[in-house]
Amino acid sequence: MARPAKPERKAELLSAILDYLMDKTLAELTFRSLADGLGISAYVLVYHFGSREQLVNEIIGSIESRLDSMRGADVHDIDREAWKTYLLESWQWTMAQRNRHLARLEFEATAQDIVAAEPRGTSQEHFRMLHHKTRDWLMVQGIPEEFADTDARLFTSTFYGLQFDFVVMNQQEAATKAFELMLTVFFNNLETRLAAAAQESSA
């Protein structure tokens, strides 16, 4: 009877794999090259991850897990300061060089997923999740849905776009300045929308 895999060993391997991929791509990843790079048997990888496809799913799932706190959050419980704090913390995560490469792998997986015969679908799900959370949060603040949906899409696209900016250009200070400006525009637009709605209701 095969011994059950130990979750802690699998987590250790996954962490080592992420370190190994800091200067590599998913496209060139094989069990053989990974086993050679980590100094372990390919059997160990098969034992813990099953197939290359399952391994890639585990890698991307680990990177995407940073969004778990947002996924479980109730937008009614998030005030403006808490929302801003979450966004800043998310950005600070991206600014670490190790996480820049993790984001690079995530973007690579997203590009592959678009044309995959059997797409994972998590890239679209996470974009949709952030878009909908932002839309719902704006509606809780008092923004009508037709405006909240568009504003949230603009925000989400800009948020991901600035991450891509940092991945490609590796200019932390410039990307951060643009991110801070995006936050200012986002909250100023919120105030403008609310003021216009108040004026219209009082007319």
Protein Blocks (a to p, Z undefined) as FASTA:
>chain_A
ZZdddfklmmmmmmmmmmmmmmccfklpcfklmmmmnopafklmmmmnopamlmmmmmmm
mmmmmmmmmmmpcfklpcfklmmmmmmmmmmmmmpmklmmmmmmmmmmmmmmmmgmbagk
lmmmmmmmmmmmmmmmmmmnopafklmmmmmmmmmmmmmmmmmmmmmnopaklmmmmmmm
mmmmmmmmmmmmmmmmmmmmmZZ
